[in-house]
């Protein structure tokens, strides 16, 4: 069994990555239903939380059906991060995760996210003080390093473990790479193979097939897999991976009816949680993948992603069921 603090997980757990405007409660619920073992919130700004920014506060919403669930926060100011711990604890998450890996310029320019990879001592200090501030397990998500010439992830992981980090998820790219090129899992395996490491080491980056998840487990020997982009519009990915692990075979493709039902439920949950305007807008990014592969689909997708009226989007779902009845995905 894999453990994050006192949280017991199955062997090689599958984790839903924290993704901005993606990993919200509706999507987390769908992924949990389909086999995600741990889900993480969208990343939350420490400065936004202590300023009581509405969007940041809203991201603290978690539900019992999601557990175990982690709230991820980012920032570079120790005082702000400690105040954030106090705020986050009130939502009663199972895990608090620190983002030391976001490569986006507006985050990095403030020294947060992957920007902190330039200052390993600050990474260590922030982690140590946050561990002292709470009884909840503190975990970290990070990248290999700032650039190719500054990869010190084996040392970094060991130092974070030594100050109390309970698990580490590592994206197999540097900040300089952003999301370009291929993720390199070899340095992550070096972290796992360090005889001093005893906390779980999870891999992240480019796992978009069950075979790649199995490779991460069996070839690289990692403790689990954090899945991000492959799950967008495809919450079934977790179920597909587990089925492949158990049987060596692929699940049958998800039917049109199942896809429409998931899209409909996803949109309705989003509207219930954040209101019609935001619910409609922030669910759009999923539709391309929900219906990927259907020929001559452009007109329906355009309607889904351009309408501001939920009733129009729900009507488009019904039209898809009618227009493509009997269509079989491959």
N, C-alpha and C positions, 0 to 999 in steps of 0.2 A: 504494500500500500504506500501511496505517496501522501505526505503530510505537509501542510502549510500551518505551522504552529500546531494547534490541536485539531485542525480540520483534516479529516481523513478523506482521501480521494481514491478513486480506482487507479490501478496501474495504467500508466500513460494517459493521464487525463487530457481532455480537449478543452481549451480555454477560449472564450470569445474575447478578442482583443478590444481594448478601448478605442473607439473611433469617433471622431467629432461628427456630430449630427447624424450618426448611424446607430451607435450602441445605446439607444434610449430604451426606456422600459418596454414599449411595444415590441421592438425588435429583440430585445433580450428575452422576452417571454417566448417568442417563437423559437429562438435558438435553444432555450432551455427545454422546451417541449421535444425538440429533435435531438437531444443528446448532449448539449454542451454541459460540461461538468462544473465549470466556474464561469461566471460572466462578470465583465467589468463595465462600469459606467463610461460615458464619454469623459475625456479628461477635463478637469475643472481647475480654473485659475484660482490660486490662493489669494491673489490680490482682489479678484472679483468677489470671492466669498466674504472676505473681511470688510469689503465695501458694501456688502449686502446687495450685490448686483442680481437682479431678478433671474436672469438666465442661468447664472451660476448656482443660485439657490435651488432652482427648479431641478437641476441635474442631480440633486441629492435624493430625489425620490427613488425609493427602492421598495420592493414588495416581497412578501414571504415566499411566494412561489419561485422567486429567482435564486434563493440561497443554494450554495454559498455565493455571495456577491461581493465584489470589491469596488470601492470608490477610489478613482484615481485622481490625484491632484498634481499640479505642477507649480513651480515657482523657484526663485533663487535667493529669496530673503528669508533668513532663518526665523526671525520674529514672526513674519507673516505665515510661514509654513506651520509654526507651532500653534498660532492662533487658529489656523485652519483645522488642525487636528482636533481641537476642542469643539469646533463647529461640526465637523464631519461625524464625530462620535455620537452626536445626538440622533443621527439617522440610523444608528445601530447596524452598520455594515459588518460583514464577517472579516473583511480584509481592508487595509488601506494601502494603496499602491502609489509609489512615487514615479512620476514620469521624468526619466532622464534620457529620453530618446526622441521626442518629437522634433523633426527637422525643419518645421515651418519657420520662415524668416521672422514673422512677428513674435514668435515665442523665443527663438534663438537669440534675437537681437536684445532681449532683456536678460540674457544669461541663463534662461530656464530651458527645460526640455533638453535637447541635445547640446545646447549651448554650454551646459555645465560639464560636458565631457572635456572641456579645456581645463577644468579645475577639479582634479580627482580628489584633492583634499577637501574641497567644499562638498562634493558628493558624499564623502565619508562623514563629514561633520553633520550635514543635514540629516542623513540617515540615522546616525547615532542619537542625535537629540530627539528626533521624532520617535524612535524606538522607546526612549526614556519617557516620552510624554503620554504613552498609551499602553494599555494591556492588549490591544488588538494586534494581530500580526502585521508587520510592515513588510511589504514586498517592493521590488523595483523592476521597472521595465526600462531597458536601455538599448544602446547600439554597440557595435564593435569598438567604436572610437570616433574621434572627430574626422579623421581622414586616414588614408592607408598608412601614413608614416607615424601615426600616433596610436596604433592599436595596442592597448594594454589590458584587454578585457579579462585575462586570467588573473592578473594582479588586482584589478578593480573589483571583480566578483569576490575574491578572497577577502579584500578589505571590507566590503559591504557586509559580507557574512559575519566577519569578526566583530562588527559593531551591532549585530542583532537582526539583520535582514533575514527573513524567513523563507524567501524564495526569490529567484531572479529569472526574468524573461528577457531573452536577448534576440534582437532583430539582427539578422546576418548581413547588415550593411553598415557603412560608416555614414556620418551625417553628410559628408561631401557627396556621397552617391545619391542622396535623397531616396527615390524609389527606382532608380535606373540600374541597369545591369542585373546580374543574378545575385541573389543572397548567397553568402558563403557560410555554410554551417560548420566548417572545420574548426574555426576558433571557438565556436560554442561547445563543440565536442572536447576541445582542450580544457575548457572551464570544467566540464563535467568530469573529465579524467584526472583533474588535479586531485591528488590523494587527500588534500586538506579540505576539500569541499564536501559538505554533508547536507546542505540544503538542496531542494529541488532546483534543477536547471531546465528551464523550458525554452524551446526553440521557436522562432518566429521569422516569417519571411518566405514567400513563394510556395507555401503549402496550398496547392490548388487542386490536388487529386488525392484519392486515398493512397495511391502508391507512394506519393511523396511523404505523406504522414508516416507510412510504414518504414520508409527509408530513414526518416529522422529518428524513429524508434530503434530499428534493427541495425542500421549501418552506423549511425552517429551516436547511438546509445543514450539519447536524451531522456529526461524524465517525463516529458509531456510536450504538447504542441499548442501554441497560441495561434489562433486562426483569425485573420482579419478580412482582407478584401475578398477572399473566396466565399465568404458567407453572405456578402451583400446581395440581396435578392435571392438568396439560396440558403435559407436556414436549415435545409435538409442536409447540408454538407456534413454536419456532425454525425448524423445517423448513417450516412453513406460510408464515412470513414470507419465507424464502429462495426458496421456490417461486413466491410471488407476485412477488417482485422479478425473477425470471428469466423468467416467462411472462406476467405480468399476470392470471393466473387463480388461483382458489383450489384447493387440494388437495381431493380427495374427503374427506369426513368420516372420521375414524378409526373403524374397525369395532369392534363390541362385543368381538370376540375379541382385537383388539389392546389394547383398554382393560383387559380382564381380565388379559391376559398382563402388561401393564405394572404393574398394581396388585399382581399376585401377585409379580412380580420385585422390585418396590419394597419390599414388606413383608418378603420373605425377606432381601434385602440389609440392610434396617434391623435385622432380628433378628440377622443374622450380625455386624453391626457393634456394636450397642449392647445386645444381649440382648433376650429376648422382651418383658419388661414395657415398656421404653422404646420398643422397635421397634414394638410394637402401638400404643402410645399416640401416638407422635409422627407416625405415618403417617396417622392418622385424618383430619386436616384436608384430605387430598388426595381423599378418596373422593367428596365431593359433586361435584367437577369431573370426576373420572374418568368418572362415570356421569351427568353432567348431561344432562337432556332426556328420560330414560327415564320414561314415565308410571307411576304407581302403584309407585314405587320405595321409598317411605318405610320399609316394613318391612325391606327388605334393607339400606338405609343405616343404620337404627337398630341392626341386628345388627352391622354393621361398626364402628360408632363407640362401641358400648357394651360389647362383649365384651373381656375382658382375656386371653382364651385365643386364641392364634394359630390353632389348629386350627379354631375357630369362624369366624374371619374367612376363612380359606382355603375353608372349606365354603360360606360365603356367596358367595364368588366363583363357585364351581361352580354354586350354585343360580341365580345371575344368568344364567350361560350357558345353563342349561336353560330357565329361565322366560321369557327374552327372546330365544330363538333366532330369528334372522331379522330382528330389529329393526334398522332402518336409521336412523342419525343424519342430521340435516339441518343 
